[in-house]
Amino acid sequence: MSALNRIFPWLLLPLFFIACARKKDTPSPDYDAIAAQIKTLEDQKLTATNGDSIKQAWLTLDHNSTVKKDTVLAARVKYYLARLYAMSGQDSALFFVQQALELIEPTTGNAKYKALIYNGIGNIRSIEAKQREAGYYYNKAATIVLSDTAAGLSTEAKSAILLSAAQNNLSSFQYNLAEKMNRSVLPLIDSLPEGHINRQRVLVQMIQTLNTLQRPAEDIAPFLHQLEELHAKNPDKYNISFLYDSKIQYYETAKKPDSILHYELLKITIDERLHQQTASSILMNNLFVDYSNVAAIYVSLNKPALGEKFIQKAGKLKAQFPKLIFPNNEITFQNSLAAVYRLQGKDKAAIDVLNHLVQLQRGIYQSENTQAIAEMNALYQLQAKDQSIRILNENIKINKLQLQQNRLGLIISSLAVILLIIILFFLYYSFRQRRSRQEKEKVLLQQQLLRTQMEPHFIFNTLSAVQSFMRLDKKENAIKYLNRFSRLLRSNLELSRESLVPLNEELETLENYLILQQMRFEDAFHYHIAQPEDQDLSAVMLPPMLIQPYVENAILHGINLETGDGSIDIQFALSADILRVTIKDSGKVNPDIPEITHRSLSGTISRERMQLLGKKASVQTTKDPIAGTTVTLLIPITY
């Protein structure tokens, strides 16, 4: 435990005693009148005409001596001041809500106001894009509501708290928790006034959550029907865009691209009108994403002209508002643009866009990672503060001598724990080192065995292919297949006896393998091997049979063998003592169909062999649902 963590509870002790003293103060004669005035202001609805007068009344109460002497009254006043400032978009909201939190948190009970204050801080942190910290407070508020301890909270407040927490949990990948909180709101919405926004919000969030969880369309349908009925009953109360967006998510689950396109186009009509009426970065980004999504749908429907039309519209928005485009929306645009280029046959332009997309995603990742670290540090401090407050509440009657003894015992215990951790760490490290050496020795033996034999499943497939040729009376094909297979078998057996082989022999073996696979799958794919120019390949030495398993994986799992238009592109490049091998497949036409997982022994051994080649060796895999999979091998070589 750090020195700061040991001292932190002591620093809070004076604040705790002050809070206790405030609670024990005898109420002043006008306490009841002040409490009644606060209750009246809490219940008063804010309108366009009474905003200033209500704010002045709260400010007057904030300076009232009776309010200052009572912790709970002061916290309530500061919370409602924060709420007013937040509604007007002023920075003072954070100042007042933090003061309210510092006052209310050390108290016992007061669950209603704790829930409201936690939710208020969550709203402010969400506006500041501090999603993890916002989630921390949202979930604390939701826990109070779910535990039924927040007596006095209105149905509107309960639903708002749970919905905020659910939305944050969804964006934080806590999908099951988001579903639980959304479902907790469903029984409450019948008690809300007709046309209340939370009636729509819970249904929209449920559909979004179930779609994210990849639940079947029949699970989403009941909520979509309720949403349609809600809009039919109150067409002027709700924004129809949310209904269209929910239908889009439903038809995405049902895999109906024509219906998705229909509602995307309807949504564009509305968003275009809103964008023209109101200058807003959010509305502009919504329209920007709409255009990009529609372009992607037209690409999937093989309509490049229409896809280009909408991608150009998105491009115009981007050119008009270059600094207002959200990074994630830019990724959607770039993906759609690359898809349009690819469908138009502009492969180089598509590759340039994808390369730019990789750089963009890397920048976003670095930015999000930096923000995440900062937020996790803030969360740690918040949790440490909560823990300190709980400790202080439990030890209110401990005297100074006992506290000093506990501190000394804590230091000794911490030192003992640290010493024990160090000992366990060194024992664990020694065990890992010993185990690692044993594993390396085991892998070396496995490699030696692997390099002396062909994979049994490949021989079985070869015999099956020959049997098929004979059965179909394709004797000439069978003879050619056996001839090519014997050459490959002989080549592999020769290479398996050596620890290093020339690159030209490895290329010859690889080409024999590809020709054999072409014959086996009846020319279901074509391949291209780009060799280094102006290089003596016979002088380049590398471990044998290291590349073939990755090529095999690209053929079996990277292309559609049924369509007959698959492609494998293999490029070799020499740079000093490193051979760069790039294996790129054309990808699956329908990536939504799940593949049967297959564990390749040769692939596993190849990866372990790469690890044993040292730090310069590496394998990088880049998967793209449209452009296919690219595997890049960096292999140390000798001359």
HUPE-V816093 format. One record per backbone hydrogen bond with DSSP energy under -1.0 kcal/mol. NH is the residue of the N-H (numbers start at 1). CO is the residue of the C=O. Records with the same first field share a line. If there is no record, write none. Layout:
NH=CO / CO
This chain:
6=2
7=3
8=4
11=7
12=8
16=12
17=13
18=14
19=15
20=16
21=17
22=18
23=19
24=20
31=28
34=30
35=31
36=32
37=33
38=34
39=35
40=36
41=37
42=38
43=39
54=50
55=51
56=52
57=53
58=54
59=55
60=56
61=57
62=58
64=61
68=64
69=65
74=70
75=71
76=72
77=73
78=74
79=75
80=76
81=77
82=78
83=79
84=80
85=81
86=82
87=83
88=84
89=86
90=85
93=90
94=91
96=92
97=93
98=94
99=95
100=96
101=97
102=98
103=99
104=100
105=101
107=104
114=110
115=111
116=112
117=113
118=114
119=115
120=116
121=117
122=118
123=119
124=120
125=121
126=122
127=123
128=124
129=126
130=125
131=129
134=130
135=131
136=132
137=133
138=134
139=135
140=136
141=137
142=138
143=139
144=140
145=141
146=142
147=143
148=145
149=144
151=149
153=150
158=154
159=155
160=156
161=157
162=158
163=159
164=160
165=161
166=162
167=163
168=164
169=165
170=166
171=167
172=168
173=170
174=169
175=173
178=174
179=175
180=176
181=177
182=178
183=179
184=180
188=185
189=185
191=188
192=189
196=193
199=196
201=197
202=198
204=200
205=201
206=202
207=203
208=204
209=205
210=206
211=207
212=208
213=209
214=211
215=210
219=216
221=217
224=220
225=221
226=222
227=223
228=224
229=225
230=226
231=227
232=228
233=229
234=230
237=234
238=234
242=239
244=240
245=241
246=242
247=243
248=244
249=245
250=246
251=247
252=248
253=249
254=250
256=251
260=256
261=257
262=258
263=259
264=260
265=261
266=262
267=263
268=264
269=265
270=266
271=267
272=268
273=269
274=270
275=271
276=272
277=273
278=274
280=278
284=280
285=281
286=282
287=283
288=284
289=285
290=286
291=287
292=288
293=289
294=290
295=291
296=292
297=293
298=294
299=295
300=296
301=297
302=299
303=298
307=303
308=304
309=305
310=306
311=307
312=308
313=309
314=310
315=311
316=312
317=313
318=314
319=315
320=316
321=317
324=321
330=326
331=327
332=328
333=329
334=330
335=331
336=332
337=333
338=334
339=335
340=336
341=337
342=338
343=339
344=340
345=342
346=341
347=345
350=346
351=347
352=348
353=349
354=350
355=351
356=352
357=353
358=354
359=355
360=356
361=357
362=358
363=359
364=360
365=361
366=362
367=363
368=364
369=365
370=366
371=367
372=368
373=369
374=370
375=371
376=372
377=373
378=374
379=375
380=376
381=377
382=378
383=379
384=380
385=381
386=382
387=383
388=384
389=385
390=386
391=387
392=388
393=389
394=390
395=391
398=395
403=399
404=400
405=401
406=402
407=403
408=404
409=405
410=406
411=407
412=408
413=409
414=410
415=411
416=412
417=413
418=414
419=415
420=416
421=417
422=418
423=419
424=420
425=421
426=422
427=423
428=424
429=425
430=426
431=427
432=428
433=429
434=430
435=431
436=432
437=433
438=434
439=435
440=436
441=437
442=438
443=439
444=440
445=441
446=442
447=443
448=444
449=445
450=446
451=447
452=449
453=450
459=455
460=456
461=457
462=458
463=459
464=460
465=461
466=462
467=463
468=464
469=465
470=466
471=467
472=468
473=470
474=469
478=474
479=475
480=476
481=477
482=478
483=479
484=480
485=481
486=482
487=483
488=484
489=485
490=486
491=487
492=488
493=489
494=490
495=491
496=492
498=495
501=542
503=537 / 540
506=502
507=503
508=504
509=505
510=506
511=507
512=508
513=509
514=510
515=511
516=512
517=513
518=514
519=515
520=516
521=517
522=519
523=518
526=566
528=568
530=570
537=535
539=536
541=638
542=501
551=547
552=548
553=549
554=550
555=551
556=552
557=553
558=554
566=524
568=526
569=584
570=528
571=582
572=530
573=580
575=578
578=575
579=635
580=573
581=633
582=571
583=631
584=569
585=629
586=567
593=590
604=600
605=601
606=602
607=603
608=604
609=605
610=606
611=607
612=608
613=610
614=611
618=634
620=632
622=630
624=628
628=624
630=622
631=583
632=620
633=581
634=618
635=579
637=577
638=541
